[in-house]
């Protein structure tokens, strides 16, 4: 675990910083592997593409779910094998395809993308197997499927299969992903069951066995105080039962880890720069709040403007209004408390991460740390705003920085 000494030592050199706890990341990997048998896990690079974290992931033998050509190349550089990198994202350009062909498993996101991949393989006179992302006729909530910018609608996929067979396109696997950050174990299990049934249907229509089935993500992490963790043991047991009832047992089963591996392993520290009182309200001004870690400030904006008491999440920008908690590290022991607003040093009134919060009395030089900063944190934040500079990112590896 990250210690008080490590926090305060880092604050001596950096006004704002991310600390990533490698031991927590490794613990999450171990939990998944303990319970899921014959399943390969893909690290969702977009959660946190930090090179040190990618090397840790590669060292554990995980694959990569890449959302861009640059993430494919970063995964290769970190040591992940090309056959374990799955490039699935909408809107791949011909240049993206050319740049990554042979360096990963390409997963087509549209009918047009299948054609662009075919065109590039013809140029190189190569035959490659591709994956296809399918937007199925079921939803995560067992309701009718809604329109989506992701994947090929299930009925479109099956209507194009005859032509793709004529073109000698080898579809070697399918990818389905409908939701991330879900904490309902039974709902995730039902989703897995539906994906396996769809894979069986695809395999029957193709006339040969699939190489892989990517079930996407969906395994969330607790953010709010009342949130409960997904029951990984139960989820894995249900998955094994479903697998026995379908004829796709020889396919490689893939599950994207989403933020599950890194989300709780990251912490964001902000040094207290100033403190002021305005008409009885006390403001603690911190270094690089909205521009250093945007999501807590965004949660405050949603809370302020949403009409609902519990507004629905829009991942990965917003999960819930009580998604982040704060820990204070003072230079001197401090028992006295006060109510404050935690704000940043940007020239905008939107730069607020907490309002009317009771904390130990803070002074310039003290440090405020936000949790849940391991995923969709540094990678989403507008570092260029006001040209204040980028926060440091440090991996705590085996107790050392």
VENBEL-V541991 format. One record per residue. N is the residue number from 1. SS is DSSP state (~ for helix, > for strand, _ for the rest). PHI is phi in radians with two decimals (NA if undefined). PSI is psi as a letter, one per 30 degrees, with the letter a starting at -180 (* if undefined). Layout:
n/ss/phi/psi
N/SS/PHI/PSI
N/SS/PHI/PSI
//
This chain:
n/ss/phi/psi
1/_/NA/l
2/_/-1.27/k
3/_/-1.75/l
4/~/-1.02/e
5/~/-1.09/e
6/~/-1.14/e
7/~/-1.09/e
8/~/-1.19/e
9/~/-1.14/e
10/~/-1.11/e
11/~/-1.16/f
12/~/-1.20/f
13/~/-1.82/f
14/_/-2.32/k
15/_/-1.31/f
16/>/-2.48/k
17/>/-2.88/l
18/>/-1.82/k
19/>/-2.05/k
20/>/-1.96/k
21/>/-1.68/j
22/~/-1.07/e
23/~/-1.09/e
24/~/-1.24/e
25/~/-1.12/e
26/~/-1.12/e
27/~/-1.12/e
28/~/-1.15/e
29/~/-1.07/e
30/~/-1.08/e
31/~/-1.05/e
32/~/-1.10/e
33/~/-1.22/f
34/~/-1.08/e
35/~/-1.84/e
36/_/-1.59/k
37/_/-1.77/k
38/_/0.94/h
39/>/-2.19/k
40/>/-1.74/k
41/>/-1.91/k
42/>/-1.93/k
43/>/-1.37/k
44/>/-1.38/j
45/~/-1.03/e
46/~/-1.09/f
47/~/-1.04/e
48/_/-2.88/j
49/_/-1.52/g
50/_/-0.88/k
51/~/-0.99/e
52/~/-1.15/e
53/~/-1.18/e
54/~/-1.03/e
55/~/-1.17/e
56/~/-1.08/e
57/~/-1.08/e
58/~/-1.07/e
59/~/-1.14/f
60/_/-1.61/g
61/_/1.40/g
62/_/-1.41/l
63/>/-1.58/a
64/>/-2.26/k
65/>/-1.72/j
66/>/-1.75/k
67/_/-1.88/g
68/_/-2.83/l
69/~/-1.09/e
70/~/-1.15/e
71/~/-1.23/e
72/~/-1.07/e
73/~/-1.16/e
74/~/-1.14/e
75/~/-1.15/e
76/~/-1.07/e
77/~/-1.09/e
78/~/-1.31/f
79/_/1.91/g
80/_/-1.42/k
81/_/-1.21/k
82/~/-1.04/e
83/~/-1.28/f
84/~/-1.88/g
85/>/-1.90/k
86/>/-1.99/j
87/>/-1.70/j
88/>/-2.24/j
89/_/-2.83/l
90/_/-1.29/l
91/_/1.29/h
92/_/-1.20/k
93/_/-1.45/l
94/~/-1.05/e
95/~/-1.15/e
96/~/-1.01/e
97/~/-1.14/e
98/~/-1.07/e
99/~/-1.20/f
100/~/-1.93/f
101/>/-1.01/k
102/_/1.50/f
103/_/-1.87/f
104/>/-2.90/l
105/>/-1.61/j
106/>/-1.42/k
107/>/-2.01/j
108/>/-1.22/k
109/_/-1.84/f
110/_/-2.69/l
111/~/-1.08/e
112/~/-1.07/e
113/~/-1.22/e
114/~/-1.01/e
115/~/-1.15/e
116/~/-1.17/e
117/~/-1.14/e
118/~/-1.05/e
119/~/-1.08/e
120/~/-1.19/e
121/~/-1.18/e
122/~/-1.14/e
123/~/-1.03/e
124/_/-1.59/f
125/_/0.95/h
126/_/-2.07/l
127/_/-2.03/j
128/_/-2.20/k
129/>/-1.45/k
130/>/-2.18/l
131/>/-1.69/l
132/>/-2.31/k
133/>/-1.52/k
134/>/-1.87/k
135/>/-1.67/j
136/_/-1.34/l
137/_/-1.50/g
138/_/-2.29/l
139/_/-2.03/l
140/_/-1.19/f
141/_/-1.74/g
142/_/1.13/g
143/_/-1.87/l
144/_/-1.13/k
145/_/-1.20/k
146/_/-1.69/l
147/_/-1.06/l
148/_/-2.65/k
149/_/-1.38/f
150/_/-1.74/k
151/_/1.34/l
152/>/-1.80/k
153/>/-0.91/k
154/~/-0.90/e
155/~/-1.17/e
156/~/-1.16/e
157/~/-0.99/e
158/~/-1.22/e
159/~/-1.25/f
160/~/-1.56/f
161/~/-0.96/e
162/~/-1.00/e
163/~/-1.16/e
164/~/-1.14/e
165/~/-1.15/e
166/~/-1.10/e
167/_/-1.36/g
168/_/1.03/h
169/_/-1.47/k
170/>/-1.65/j
171/>/-1.50/j
172/>/-1.73/f
173/>/-2.97/l
174/>/-2.18/l
175/>/-2.29/k
176/_/-2.28/k
177/_/-2.62/j
178/_/-2.05/f
179/_/-2.78/k
180/_/-2.11/l
181/_/0.98/h
182/>/-1.86/k
183/_/-1.96/g
184/_/-1.58/j
185/~/-1.00/e
186/~/-1.15/e
187/~/-1.18/e
188/~/-1.11/e
189/~/-1.08/e
190/~/-1.08/e
191/~/-1.07/e
192/~/-1.00/e
193/~/-1.06/e
194/~/-1.14/e
195/~/-1.15/e
196/~/-1.11/e
197/~/-1.12/e
198/~/-1.11/e
199/~/-1.06/e
200/~/-1.08/e
201/~/-1.12/e
202/~/-1.10/e
203/~/-1.06/e
204/~/-1.11/e
205/~/-1.22/e
206/~/-1.23/e
207/_/1.54/g
208/_/-2.63/l
209/_/-1.37/k
210/_/-1.31/k
211/_/-1.39/e
212/>/-2.58/l
213/>/-2.29/j
214/>/-1.69/j
215/_/-1.48/g
216/_/1.24/a
217/_/-1.95/b
218/_/2.05/f
219/>/-1.35/j
220/_/-1.63/l
221/_/-2.17/l
222/_/-1.17/k
223/_/-1.97/e
224/_/-1.32/l
225/_/-1.06/e
226/_/-1.56/f
227/_/-1.18/k
228/_/-2.07/k
229/_/-1.16/l
230/_/-1.14/k
231/_/-1.43/j
232/~/-1.12/e
233/~/-1.04/e
234/~/-1.12/e
235/~/-1.08/e
236/~/-1.16/e
237/~/-1.11/e
238/~/-1.09/e
239/~/-1.08/e
240/~/-1.11/e
241/~/-1.12/e
242/~/-1.11/e
243/~/-1.08/e
244/~/-1.20/f
245/_/-1.77/g
246/_/-2.25/l
247/_/-1.71/h
248/_/-2.15/g
249/_/-1.13/f
250/_/-1.46/f
251/_/-1.27/k
252/>/-1.30/k
253/>/-1.55/k
254/>/-2.10/k
255/>/-2.25/k
256/>/-1.38/k
257/_/-1.43/f
258/~/0.93/b
259/~/-1.50/f
260/~/-0.99/e
261/_/-1.34/e
262/_/-1.99/f
263/~/-0.98/e
264/~/-1.53/f
265/~/-1.66/g
266/>/-2.11/k
267/>/-2.37/k
268/>/-1.98/k
269/>/-1.85/k
270/>/-2.30/k
271/>/-1.40/k
272/>/-1.28/k
273/>/-1.68/e
274/>/-2.80/l
275/>/-2.64/k
276/>/-2.59/l
277/>/-2.02/k
278/>/-2.26/j
279/_/0.84/h
280/_/1.37/f
281/>/-1.67/k
282/>/-1.76/k
283/>/-1.93/k
284/>/-1.83/j
285/>/-1.67/k
286/>/-1.90/l
287/_/-1.47/k
288/_/0.92/i
289/_/-1.60/d
290/_/-0.98/e
291/_/-1.36/f
292/_/-1.68/e
293/_/-2.57/j
294/~/-1.26/e
295/~/-1.04/e
296/~/-1.07/e
297/~/-1.18/e
298/~/-1.13/e
299/~/-1.07/e
300/~/-1.17/e
301/~/-1.14/e
302/~/-1.09/e
303/~/-1.05/e
304/~/-1.28/e
305/~/-1.84/f
306/_/-1.23/k
307/_/-1.44/f
308/_/-1.38/l
309/_/-1.22/e
310/_/-2.19/i
311/_/-1.09/k
312/_/-1.16/k
313/_/-1.28/l
314/>/-2.25/j
315/_/-1.35/k
316/_/-1.68/g
317/_/-1.28/e
318/>/-2.43/k
319/_/-1.83/e
320/_/-2.86/l
321/_/-1.25/f
322/_/-1.87/h
323/_/-1.34/f
324/_/-2.23/k
325/_/-2.09/l
326/>/-2.11/k
327/>/-2.17/k
328/>/-1.88/k
329/>/-2.15/j
330/_/-1.64/l
331/_/-1.21/e
332/_/-2.15/l
333/_/-1.01/k
334/_/-2.43/j
335/_/-1.69/f
336/_/-1.27/k
337/>/-2.04/l
338/>/-2.70/l
339/>/-1.59/k
340/>/-2.47/l
341/>/-1.82/k
342/>/-1.65/j
343/>/-2.26/l
344/_/-1.80/a
345/_/-1.83/g
346/_/-1.49/l
347/_/-1.53/i
348/_/-2.67/k
349/_/-1.25/f
350/_/-1.35/f
351/_/-1.44/i
352/>/-2.29/k
353/>/-1.99/f
354/>/-2.77/k
355/>/-2.22/k
356/>/0.91/h
357/>/-1.85/k
358/>/-1.56/j
359/>/-2.42/l
360/>/-1.00/k
361/_/-1.06/k
362/_/-1.77/l
363/_/-2.33/l
364/_/-0.89/k
365/_/1.78/f
366/_/-1.25/l
367/>/-2.24/k
368/>/-1.94/k
369/>/-2.05/k
370/>/-1.88/k
371/_/-1.54/a
372/_/0.96/h
373/_/-1.91/g
374/_/-1.51/f
375/_/-2.35/k
376/_/0.84/h
377/_/-2.12/d
378/_/-1.03/e
379/_/-1.25/f
380/_/-1.82/f
381/_/-1.51/k
382/_/-1.45/i
383/_/-1.03/f
384/_/-1.32/f
385/~/-1.04/k
386/~/1.18/g
387/~/0.95/h
388/_/-1.47/f
389/_/1.71/l
390/_/-1.65/k
391/_/-1.09/l
392/>/-1.23/l
393/>/-2.21/k
394/>/-2.29/k
395/>/-1.69/k
396/>/-1.49/j
397/>/-1.92/j
398/_/0.90/h
399/_/1.50/f
400/>/-2.05/l
401/_/-1.37/*
//
